[in-house]
Amino acid sequence: MTTADTSTTAEAAPPAGARMTGRQVAALVVLLASQFMMAADFSVLNVALPEVGVSLGFSTGSLQWITTTFALCAAGCTLVFGRVGDYLGRRRIFTAGMVLLAVSSLVGGIADSAAMLLVARTLQGLATAAVTPAALALLTTAFTEPALRTRALGLNSVMMSSGFSVGAILGGVLTDVFSWRWAFFVNIPVAIAAIVVVPFVVDESRAAQRSRIDLPGALLITLGLFTGIYGVTRVGEEGLDLTAGAALIAAAVLLSVFWAVESRTAGALVPVKVLRKPAIAFGNVAALFVFGGETALIFFTGLYVQNVLGLSPLVAGLVLLGIGVGQIIAGIVGPRLLRRVSPRTMLGVSLALQGAFMLPALWATSDSRWLIPLIVTQFVNAFFSMTAALCFMVIATSSVDGDEQGMATGLATQSQQVGIAIGIPLVSAAFTTVVGRGTVTAAEELTGIHVAIGVAGVSQLAVGLLLWLVLGRKSGSPQ
């Protein structure tokens, strides 16, 4: 079995003649384009939510369900679809997910009621849950040479991380220039192109040894994540009330039962022996903070620019370009860093620095001149966010056998999706604790933003240092 430890200095250094074939390049382009689109799809409506609400009659309180409905399905079903891909074929699941994305985007674009839009967002979440782990598993099986795999995973991390921030920018542009409906329509030609091209450039991939799909495990993990994400979202919106508390308790019970069932199940959805590997366990915990923190930073940057500085949604989107550029540069440089530094060590250090470069935002004022230092610090923050994401993905996909790539990538992708889904609600809970839930002034909102970003930054810094201490010392030891 290949381990994360062996994907470090020696393994990451590419042989002098290592080159991708033309077919590999074509496969890489198609799969990365799909990953970028799925990540952007999560956030593309964020800046358009007020207009969507007015157009379709959403109340202010129900508006957040446009995002939450998508997140529940995307995060709750990712691991299940990843494992199904191991059995039925990852290319087959990828193609089915793209078909579902095209149909759901058409439904969302022509939606004439709130209910119809929420159905479309539900289907888009399911499409993301199917496509994202399948595309990642197809990447890891197409690039078996370690250096090429690291390079492909670096580009994949760029697409997934930058896709979220670019989605916010794209949403602002489409809404200002055309209509919020184009945030849906833009997916359709890309999905159709992927459906047509993939059979010609990507080989089918599935587990060599297959057993029955673990239906009890699939049901427990899906329900556990559904209730957990709903509970966290409810805390962010309404505080810790009876409904939120009941959902969180139910999630804890369901996930505990899932662990017990998986410990005794042959052909488990997620073998407990995999979850007990320190690199896998701590790496997936890190992903929650990496992606959750970056999501929250993007959200509160939008609030700062629009509500505190009084600038337009388009300007708010353009401010996020610093994050996108930082992620792209890190995606190029990151694989080279892995030639010299263990992914385990670099994961903790990168997460700590990601959190540290959130903290300068605590000194932001209502003066628009603060935008320049904000863009600079967010650029550095995004660089380390991307290197952390790359290290996490290398560890997650190089620590299991080929037959379990769908499970490993599903687990990794699910950690990302859960982080994205709960990042904003958790940090919003700190925000609302300070400013309350009524109408607030710009000065009060700025105070809440300071607290929210401070909580996110300090959490990332602390977890990053802990990971560096725990995993960094084990670099080079067997898992």
ZINOR-V224338 format. One line per field, one symbol per residue. ss: DSSP state (A for helix, B for strand, O for the rest). psi: psi as a letter, one per 40 degrees, with the letter a starting at -180 (. if undefined). burial: I if it has 16 or more other C-alpha atoms within 10 Angstrom, else O. A space follows every 50 residues. Layout:
ss->???
psi->???
burial->???
//
This chain:
ss->OOOOAAAOAAAAOOOOOOOOOAAAAAAAAAAAAAAAAAAAAAAOOAAAAA AAAAAAOOOOOOOOAAAAAAAAAAAAAAAAAAAAAAAAOAAAAAAAAAAA AAAAAAAAAOOOOAAAAAAAAAAAAAAAAAAAAAAAAAAAAAOOOAAAAA AAAAAAAAAAAAAAAAAAAAAAAAAAAOOOOAAAAAAAAAAAAAAAAAAA AOOOOOOOOOOOOOAAAAAAAAAAAAAAAAAAAAAAAAOOOAAAAAAAAA AAAAAAAAAAAAAOOOOOOOOAAAAOOAAAAAAAAAAAAAAAAAAAAAAA AAAAAAAAOOOOAAAAAAAOAAAAAAAAAAAAAAAAAOOOOOAAAAAAAA AAAAAAOOAAAAAOOOOOOAAAAAAAAAAAAAAAAAAAAAAAAAAAAOOO OAAAAAAAAAAAAAAAAAAAAAAAAAAAAAAAAAAOOOOOOAAAAAAAAA AAAAAAAAAAAAAAAAAAAAAAOOOOOOO
psi->hhiddefbdddehiidehiiidddddddddddddddddddddededeedd dddddefhiddedeedddddddddddeddddddddddehddddddddddd dddddddddeheidddddddddddddddddddddddddddddgdhddddd dddddddddddddddddddddddddddciddedddddddddddddddddd ehiihihdhiaihgdddddddddddddddddddddddeigaddddddddd dddddddddddddehhfidhhddddehddddddddddddddddddddddd ddddddddefiidddddddedddddddddddddddddeddhhdddddddd ddddddedddedeiaeheeeddddddddddddddddddddddddddeeei iddedddddddddddddddddeddddddddddddeaeahiiddddddddd ddddddddddddddddddddddeeheii.
burial->OOIIIIIIIIIIIIOOOOOOOOOIOIIIIIIIIIIIIIIIIIIIIIIIIO OIIOOOOIOOOOIIOIIIIIIIIIIIIIIIIIIIIIIOIIIIIIIOIIII IIIIIIIIIOIOOIOIIIIIIIIIIIIIIIIIIIIIIIIIIIIOIIIIII IIIIIIIIIIIIIIIIIIIIIIIIIOOOIIIIIIIIIIOIIOOIIOOIOO IIIOIIIOOOOOIIOOIIOIIIIIIIIIIIIIIIIIIOIIOOOIIOIIOI IIOIIOIIIOIIOOOOOIIIIIOOOOOOIIOIIIIIIIIIIIIIIIIIII IIIIIIIIIOOIIIOIIIIIIIIIIIIIIIIIIIIIIIIOIIIIIIIIII IIIIIIIIIIIIOIIIOOOOIOOIIOIIIIIIIIIIIIIIIIIIIIIIII OIIIIIIIIIIIIIIIIIIIIIIIIIIIIIIIOIIIOOOOOIOOIIIIII IIIIIIIIIIIIIIIIIIOIIIOIIIOOO
//
